Amino acid sequence: MWKTIYIARDITLANRLKQALRKKGIKATLNKLEIKQDELNGNIEILVLQSEAKDAFHLINDTLIEEDI
């Protein structure tokens, strides 16, 4: 079962976080909740398997802090 662990403000950030998760072996998928006219901005859910949610959450927080986002 998939669990939402973060909602990114745009597709660029969502893809960067998804790649960070995949580098650590965590499967992730994106779900577009809301897309603005330019299709780059909007709310994008980052989902991971429920069994990996805790590790993924910590990894995303670390990534956001490291990149000062």
Buried (B, 14 or more C-beta within 10 A) or exposed (E): EBBEBBEBEBBEBBBBBBEBBEEEEBEBEBEEEEBEEEEEBBBBBBBBBEEBBEBBBEBBEEBBEEEEE
